[in-house]
């Protein structure tokens, strides 16, 4: 995708250094973070320098590659211990995002049975393959999802499931970008997405880079526009999809699905196959991350002084709860937009049989 006319991916590996767009600095400043070790990359995932399902997965894969590179001069036993320790560290960073676990297992699998130097090279190749596959899958999601958008369709989305949330193109916004480039001129209602405001900060910035018409709305305003008939379709992303089609996504997604159902608006989820957890039977089994209360008690942004900072919203002594995700039941979802086409949640398990075993079984080896 383009930033000021230049092509960028969200995260990439360059000579053993993980490079990523520093997302907390957006939209007020565009900069690239450089992480030189697995530990630094894991911390960047934890504090959301990088966020979004596919981007987290790619970053996790690259973190594992960094761990393998750092251990390549060790004995086979020491190498094995080092990469397993790295895997444990990365797995703890974001418990809900399925792509993260998928990437860790794939890179681990690529190193199985190899001497350390060969294992390190294999880890780099596998991590790069994960990133490339994510970008390709999201482009295909855009191709399939564009068919759902007519000329000047008014779409509502929640949080950021654009190219910043993936390696490239994005999931929920990929159909929008495809439609924009084909001349359909879509319009996007952008939920602000409290408490971290990824919609207001990131989705709006992305859409602006592509020249897509849009308006930021308060999370509580969505019902107003649904009730006035000003929303034609809703498309969101996903952080984990259970085998029965239940979807975990950014907190507030469930409410938007209920509004869509009430007002007869089709509600779609867009995701690559790496987001599907066929080992998870339903939404009740998805672990839900709960983040620190400061994200609710404070707001961050650009101060009048021109510097970035935060201000306290709540009275001193107030406490807060901060679940990062909620689960939307499959019955509220019109379809899941995958790289293989749009499928009903109830048919998810049968829709891509050639990939189901790879996603639910043990990590593959090279």
C-alpha positions as CSV (number, residue, x, y, z in Angstrom):
1,X,0.0,0.0,0.0
2,X,1.0,3.6,-0.4
3,X,2.2,6.2,2.2
4,X,2.7,9.6,0.6
5,X,3.0,7.8,-2.7
6,X,5.6,5.3,-1.6
7,X,5.0,1.6,-1.3
8,X,5.2,0.0,2.2
9,X,4.5,-3.2,4.0
10,X,3.5,-3.0,7.7
11,X,6.3,-5.2,8.9
12,X,9.3,-6.8,7.3
13,X,12.7,-8.4,8.0
14,X,15.8,-6.7,6.8
15,X,19.2,-8.3,7.5
16,X,18.0,-9.9,10.7
17,X,16.3,-6.7,11.9
18,X,12.5,-6.5,12.1
19,X,11.2,-3.3,10.7
20,X,7.7,-2.1,11.4
21,X,5.5,1.0,11.1
22,X,5.3,2.5,14.6
23,X,1.5,2.5,14.9
24,X,1.1,4.3,18.2
25,X,2.7,7.4,16.6
26,X,0.1,7.4,13.8
27,X,-1.7,9.4,12.5
28,X,0.4,12.4,13.7
29,X,3.8,11.0,12.7
30,X,5.0,8.3,10.4
31,X,8.1,6.4,11.5
32,X,9.7,3.0,11.2
33,X,10.7,1.1,14.4
34,X,13.8,-1.2,14.2
35,X,13.9,-4.3,16.5
36,X,17.2,-6.1,16.6
37,X,16.3,-9.1,18.8
38,X,13.5,-11.5,19.4
39,X,12.9,-9.9,22.8
40,X,12.5,-6.4,21.3
41,X,10.1,-7.7,18.7
42,X,8.1,-9.6,21.3
43,X,7.8,-6.4,23.4
44,X,6.7,-4.4,20.3
45,X,3.9,-6.9,19.8
46,X,3.0,-6.7,23.5
47,X,2.7,-2.9,23.6
48,X,1.1,-2.7,20.2
49,X,3.8,-1.0,18.2
50,X,2.4,-3.5,15.7
51,X,-1.2,-4.7,16.0
52,X,-3.8,-6.4,13.9
53,X,-4.2,-10.1,13.2
54,X,-2.0,-10.6,10.2
55,X,0.7,-8.1,11.2
56,X,1.0,-9.7,14.6
57,X,1.4,-13.1,12.9
58,X,4.1,-11.8,10.6
59,X,5.9,-10.1,13.4
60,X,5.7,-13.2,15.5
61,X,7.2,-15.3,12.7
62,X,10.0,-12.8,12.2
63,X,10.7,-12.8,16.0
64,X,11.1,-16.5,15.9
65,X,13.5,-16.1,12.9
66,X,15.5,-13.7,15.0
67,X,15.7,-16.2,17.8
68,X,16.9,-18.9,15.4
69,X,19.5,-16.6,13.9
70,X,20.8,-15.6,17.4
71,X,21.1,-19.3,18.3
72,X,22.6,-20.7,15.1
73,X,26.1,-21.1,16.5
74,X,24.9,-23.1,19.5
75,X,24.7,-26.9,19.8
76,X,21.6,-28.6,18.5
77,X,20.3,-29.1,22.1
78,X,21.0,-25.4,23.1
79,X,19.5,-24.2,19.8
80,X,16.3,-26.2,20.6
81,X,16.0,-24.8,24.1
82,X,16.6,-21.2,22.8
83,X,13.9,-21.3,20.1
84,X,11.4,-23.0,22.5
85,X,12.1,-20.3,25.1
86,X,11.5,-17.7,22.3
87,X,8.3,-19.4,21.4
88,X,7.0,-19.2,24.9
89,X,7.9,-15.5,25.1
90,X,6.1,-14.7,21.9
91,X,3.0,-16.7,22.7
92,X,2.5,-14.7,25.9
93,X,2.4,-11.3,24.2
94,X,-1.2,-11.4,22.8
95,X,-3.4,-14.3,23.9
96,X,-6.4,-13.8,21.5
97,X,-4.7,-13.4,18.2
98,X,-4.7,-16.8,16.4
99,X,-2.3,-15.6,13.7
100,X,0.4,-15.2,16.3
101,X,0.2,-18.9,17.4
102,X,-0.1,-20.0,13.8
103,X,3.2,-18.2,12.9
104,X,5.1,-19.5,15.9
105,X,4.2,-23.1,15.2
106,X,5.0,-22.8,11.6
107,X,8.5,-21.4,12.2
108,X,9.1,-24.0,14.9
109,X,8.1,-26.7,12.5
110,X,10.5,-25.4,9.9
111,X,13.4,-25.9,12.2
112,X,12.6,-29.4,13.3
113,X,15.4,-31.9,12.8
114,X,17.9,-29.5,11.2
115,X,21.3,-28.5,12.3
116,X,21.3,-25.0,13.8
117,X,22.7,-23.1,10.8
118,X,20.3,-24.7,8.4
119,X,17.5,-24.3,10.9
120,X,18.1,-20.6,11.2
121,X,18.0,-20.2,7.4
122,X,14.8,-22.3,7.3
123,X,13.3,-20.1,10.0
124,X,13.9,-17.0,8.0
125,X,12.5,-18.5,4.8
126,X,9.4,-19.7,6.7
127,X,8.8,-16.4,8.4
128,X,9.1,-14.6,5.1
129,X,6.7,-17.1,3.5
130,X,4.1,-16.3,6.3
131,X,4.4,-12.6,5.5
132,X,4.1,-13.1,1.8
133,X,1.2,-15.4,2.1
134,X,-0.6,-12.9,4.4
135,X,-0.2,-10.2,1.8
136,X,-1.4,-12.4,-1.1
137,X,-4.4,-13.7,1.0
138,X,-5.5,-10.2,1.8
139,X,-5.3,-9.2,-1.9
140,X,-7.6,-12.1,-2.8
141,X,-10.0,-11.2,0.0
142,X,-10.2,-7.8,-1.7
143,X,-11.0,-9.4,-5.0
144,X,-13.8,-11.5,-3.6
145,X,-15.2,-8.8,-1.2
146,X,-15.4,-6.2,-3.9
147,X,-18.3,-8.0,-5.5
148,X,-20.3,-7.2,-2.3
149,X,-19.8,-3.5,-2.9
150,X,-21.9,-1.6,-5.5
151,X,-21.1,1.8,-6.7
152,X,-21.0,4.4,-3.9
153,X,-21.8,1.7,-1.3
154,X,-21.8,3.0,2.3
155,X,-19.9,0.6,4.5
156,X,-19.4,0.6,8.2
157,X,-16.3,-0.9,9.8
158,X,-15.0,-1.3,13.3
159,X,-11.5,-0.9,14.6
160,X,-8.7,-1.2,12.0
161,X,-8.6,-4.2,9.7
162,X,-6.8,-2.5,6.9
163,X,-3.3,-2.9,5.7
164,X,-1.8,-1.7,9.0
165,X,-3.4,-4.7,10.6
166,X,-1.9,-7.1,8.1
167,X,1.3,-7.2,6.0
168,X,-0.5,-5.5,3.1
169,X,-4.0,-4.8,1.7
170,X,-5.8,-5.7,4.9
171,X,-9.0,-7.8,5.4
172,X,-12.1,-5.7,6.0
173,X,-10.7,-2.7,4.0
174,X,-9.2,-4.8,1.2
175,X,-12.6,-4.9,-0.6
176,X,-12.8,-1.1,-0.2
177,X,-9.4,-0.5,-1.7
178,X,-10.3,-2.8,-4.6
179,X,-13.6,-1.0,-5.1
180,X,-11.9,2.4,-5.0
181,X,-9.3,1.4,-7.6
182,X,-12.1,0.1,-9.9
183,X,-14.0,3.4,-9.7
184,X,-16.9,2.4,-7.4
185,X,-16.2,5.3,-5.0
186,X,-17.2,3.6,-1.8
187,X,-17.9,5.5,1.4
188,X,-16.8,4.2,4.8
189,X,-18.3,5.0,8.3
190,X,-15.3,4.6,10.6
191,X,-16.1,3.7,14.2
192,X,-13.6,5.5,16.5
193,X,-13.1,2.3,18.4
194,X,-12.5,3.2,22.0
195,X,-10.4,2.8,24.1
196,X,-7.4,2.9,21.8
197,X,-9.2,4.6,18.9
198,X,-7.7,2.5,16.2
199,X,-10.5,3.5,13.9
200,X,-10.1,7.3,14.4
201,X,-6.3,7.1,14.3
202,X,-5.4,4.3,11.9
203,X,-8.4,3.4,9.6
204,X,-9.1,7.1,8.8
205,X,-5.4,7.7,8.1
206,X,-5.3,4.6,5.8
207,X,-8.4,5.6,3.9
208,X,-7.0,9.1,3.5
209,X,-3.8,7.7,1.9
210,X,-6.0,5.9,-0.7
211,X,-8.4,8.8,-1.3
212,X,-11.4,6.9,0.0
213,X,-14.3,9.0,1.2
214,X,-15.1,8.4,4.9
215,X,-16.3,9.9,8.2
216,X,-15.2,9.1,11.7
217,X,-18.2,8.5,14.1
218,X,-18.3,7.9,17.8
219,X,-18.8,4.3,18.7
220,X,-22.2,5.1,20.1
221,X,-23.4,6.9,16.9
222,X,-23.5,3.7,14.8
223,X,-27.1,2.9,15.7
224,X,-28.1,6.4,14.6
225,X,-26.8,5.9,11.1
226,X,-28.2,2.3,10.9
227,X,-31.6,3.5,11.9
228,X,-31.6,6.2,9.2
229,X,-30.8,3.7,6.5
230,X,-27.3,5.2,5.9
231,X,-25.4,2.0,6.2
232,X,-25.6,-0.5,3.3
233,X,-23.1,-3.1,4.6
234,X,-20.8,-3.8,7.5
235,X,-17.5,-5.5,7.2
236,X,-15.1,-6.1,10.0
237,X,-11.9,-8.2,10.6
238,X,-11.2,-11.0,13.1
239,X,-8.6,-11.9,15.6
240,X,-9.7,-15.5,15.9
241,X,-12.5,-17.5,14.2
242,X,-13.8,-20.6,16.0
243,X,-14.6,-23.8,14.1
244,X,-18.4,-23.1,14.3
245,X,-17.9,-19.6,12.8
246,X,-18.1,-17.6,16.0
247,X,-15.7,-14.6,15.6
248,X,-13.6,-12.8,18.2
249,X,-12.8,-9.2,17.1
250,X,-12.2,-5.8,18.7
251,X,-14.4,-5.0,21.6
252,X,-17.7,-3.4,20.3
253,X,-17.9,-5.6,17.2
254,X,-20.7,-7.7,18.8
255,X,-22.8,-4.6,19.3
256,X,-22.4,-3.6,15.6
257,X,-23.5,-7.1,14.5
258,X,-26.6,-6.8,16.6
259,X,-27.4,-3.4,15.1
260,X,-26.9,-4.8,11.6
261,X,-29.3,-7.7,12.3
262,X,-31.9,-5.3,13.7
263,X,-31.8,-3.1,10.7
264,X,-31.5,-5.8,8.0
265,X,-27.9,-4.8,7.0
266,X,-25.6,-7.7,6.0
267,X,-22.7,-8.1,8.4
268,X,-19.6,-9.7,7.0
269,X,-16.2,-10.8,8.5
270,X,-13.1,-10.7,6.4
271,X,-10.1,-12.9,7.3
272,X,-7.3,-15.1,5.9
273,X,-7.3,-18.8,6.8
274,X,-4.5,-18.3,9.3
275,X,-7.1,-16.6,11.6
276,X,-9.3,-19.7,11.7
277,X,-8.7,-21.9,14.7
278,X,-10.3,-25.3,13.9
279,X,-9.1,-26.6,17.2
280,X,-11.4,-24.1,19.0
281,X,-15.0,-25.4,19.0
282,X,-16.9,-22.1,19.5
283,X,-16.6,-18.6,20.7
284,X,-16.8,-19.5,24.4
285,X,-13.5,-21.3,24.1
286,X,-11.6,-18.2,22.7
287,X,-9.3,-16.6,25.3
288,X,-10.2,-12.9,25.7
289,X,-7.3,-10.6,26.4
290,X,-8.0,-7.9,29.1
291,X,-5.7,-5.0,28.9
292,X,-4.7,-2.4,31.5
293,X,-7.3,0.0,32.9
294,X,-5.3,3.1,31.9
295,X,-6.4,2.7,28.3
296,X,-9.9,3.5,29.5
297,X,-9.1,6.1,32.1
298,X,-6.8,8.1,29.8
299,X,-6.9,9.3,26.2
300,X,-3.8,9.8,24.0
301,X,-3.3,12.1,21.1
302,X,-1.7,15.3,19.8
303,X,-1.6,18.1,22.5
304,X,-2.0,21.8,21.7
305,X,1.8,22.1,22.2
306,X,2.3,19.9,19.2
307,X,3.7,16.9,21.1
308,X,2.0,13.6,21.6
309,X,0.8,12.9,25.1
310,X,-2.2,11.7,27.2
311,X,-4.9,13.3,29.4
312,X,-6.9,11.7,32.2
313,X,-10.6,11.4,31.4
314,X,-11.9,9.8,34.7
315,X,-11.7,11.1,38.2
316,X,-8.8,10.1,40.4
317,X,-9.5,6.8,42.2
318,X,-11.9,5.5,39.5
319,X,-11.3,2.0,38.3
320,X,-12.1,0.4,34.9
321,X,-12.4,-2.9,33.0
322,X,-10.8,-3.2,29.6
323,X,-11.6,-6.4,27.6
324,X,-9.9,-6.0,24.3
325,X,-12.2,-8.3,22.3
326,X,-15.7,-9.7,22.2
327,X,-17.3,-12.6,20.4
328,X,-19.9,-12.3,17.6
329,X,-22.0,-15.4,17.3
330,X,-22.0,-17.1,13.8
331,X,-25.8,-16.6,13.5
332,X,-25.3,-12.8,13.2
333,X,-22.7,-13.2,10.3
334,X,-23.9,-13.2,6.7
335,X,-20.6,-14.6,5.5
336,X,-16.9,-14.8,6.0
337,X,-14.8,-13.3,3.2
338,X,-11.8,-15.6,2.7
339,X,-9.1,-15.8,0.0
340,X,-11.2,-18.7,-1.4
341,X,-14.4,-16.7,-1.6
342,X,-17.3,-15.8,0.7
343,X,-18.6,-18.7,2.8
344,X,-21.3,-19.1,5.3
345,X,-20.0,-19.5,8.9
346,X,-21.8,-22.9,9.1
347,X,-19.9,-24.1,6.1
348,X,-16.5,-22.8,7.2
349,X,-15.1,-26.3,8.1
350,X,-15.9,-27.6,4.6
351,X,-15.1,-24.6,2.6
352,X,-11.3,-25.1,2.4
353,X,-10.7,-28.8,3.1
354,X,-7.3,-28.8,1.6
355,X,-6.1,-26.2,4.1
356,X,-8.1,-27.3,7.2
357,X,-5.7,-30.1,8.1
358,X,-2.7,-27.8,7.8
359,X,-4.3,-25.2,10.1
360,X,-5.5,-27.6,12.8
361,X,-2.8,-30.2,12.7
362,X,0.8,-30.2,13.8
363,X,3.2,-27.6,12.4
364,X,4.5,-28.7,9.0
365,X,8.2,-29.3,8.5
366,X,10.5,-28.7,5.6
